[in-house]
Amino acid sequence: MTVALPLDLERSPSTISAEAECLDRVQAAFEVMACDSLIYRGDQPRRLLLHLGRQVAARPKLLSLHVRRIFLSIQLGDRQELLAALADLCWVLESRGQLLMKRLIQQAGALLSGEQQQLLSRYLECPDPDCLKQLVPQRSVLINGGFSLQL
């Protein structure tokens, strides 16, 4: 005897795929919460980068989130996300943390253009918000008041 499942209990491949996507996002969130290191060694770096952007937007004064986001952007070679993460941290620090910012800019140097490095260095010398706005960080979560859901 065959029992037919009601339509709402049958799951299509697209539903299963969407559920798996959701579970991956949750897993990435748990991984970042459990990680004490600033360097990520898991298997979901792209998802974690999106999650870190959301965390920075929610808690912009938590320095470790900014630094993790910057290091992960460097690790992935994501220039746009790196530029946005650096600009967001500059925005939060204002005139503080110049040694940290110089070190992060130096570590990110291979991924940034000369012009971008100059603008960031100029901001460190004289914190002017217009300097950061010239960088046009599309994925900034603090400067432009929103964040992108692109991966």
Solvent accessible surface area in square Angstrom, and as a share of the most:
residue,aa,sasa,rsa
1,M,229,1.02
2,T,129,0.75
3,V,116,0.67
4,A,92,0.71
5,L,101,0.50
6,P,73,0.46
7,L,154,0.77
8,D,123,0.64
9,L,107,0.53
10,E,94,0.42
11,R,142,0.52
12,S,50,0.32
13,P,115,0.72
14,S,81,0.52
15,T,57,0.33
16,I,83,0.42
17,S,70,0.45
18,A,61,0.48
19,E,70,0.31
20,A,49,0.38
21,E,63,0.28
22,C,75,0.45
23,L,121,0.60
24,D,56,0.29
25,R,111,0.41
26,V,67,0.39
27,Q,85,0.38
28,A,1,0.01
29,A,22,0.17
30,F,118,0.49
31,E,37,0.17
32,V,7,0.04
33,M,135,0.60
34,A,83,0.64
35,C,34,0.21
36,D,139,0.72
37,S,56,0.36
38,L,74,0.37
39,I,64,0.33
40,Y,16,0.06
41,R,202,0.74
42,G,36,0.35
43,D,117,0.61
44,Q,29,0.13
45,P,31,0.20
46,R,96,0.35
47,R,43,0.16
48,L,4,0.02
49,L,8,0.04
50,L,22,0.11
51,H,32,0.14
52,L,1,0.01
53,G,6,0.05
54,R,89,0.33
55,Q,42,0.19
56,V,0,0.00
57,A,36,0.28
58,A,75,0.58
59,R,120,0.44
60,P,43,0.27
61,K,167,0.71
62,L,75,0.37
63,L,80,0.40
64,S,44,0.29
65,L,8,0.04
66,H,1,0.01
67,V,10,0.06
68,R,35,0.13
69,R,1,0.00
70,I,0,0.00
71,F,41,0.17
72,L,4,0.02
73,S,0,0.00
74,I,48,0.25
75,Q,97,0.43
76,L,46,0.23
77,G,37,0.35
78,D,16,0.08
79,R,147,0.54
80,Q,92,0.41
81,E,16,0.07
82,L,0,0.00
83,L,13,0.06
84,A,0,0.00
85,A,0,0.00
86,L,0,0.00
87,A,0,0.00
88,D,0,0.00
89,L,0,0.00
90,C,1,0.01
91,W,85,0.30
92,V,24,0.14
93,L,22,0.11
94,E,102,0.46
95,S,66,0.43
96,R,135,0.49
97,G,35,0.33
98,Q,64,0.29
99,L,150,0.75
100,L,57,0.28
101,M,1,0.00
102,K,108,0.46
103,R,139,0.51
104,L,3,0.01
105,I,13,0.07
106,Q,133,0.59
107,Q,76,0.34
108,A,0,0.00
109,G,20,0.19
110,A,101,0.78
111,L,31,0.15
112,L,12,0.06
113,S,56,0.36
114,G,50,0.48
115,E,120,0.54
116,Q,51,0.23
117,Q,55,0.24
118,Q,120,0.53
119,L,10,0.05
120,L,0,0.00
121,S,47,0.30
122,R,122,0.45
123,Y,7,0.03
124,L,7,0.04
125,E,143,0.64
126,C,87,0.52
127,P,51,0.32
128,D,60,0.31
129,P,67,0.42
130,D,82,0.43
131,C,8,0.05
132,L,0,0.00
133,K,109,0.46
134,Q,107,0.48
135,L,14,0.07
136,V,101,0.58
137,P,12,0.08
138,Q,121,0.54
139,R,42,0.15
140,S,0,0.00
141,V,9,0.05
142,L,36,0.18
143,I,28,0.14
144,N,88,0.45
145,G,69,0.67
146,G,31,0.30
147,F,88,0.37
148,S,34,0.22
149,L,116,0.57
150,Q,122,0.54
151,L,102,0.51
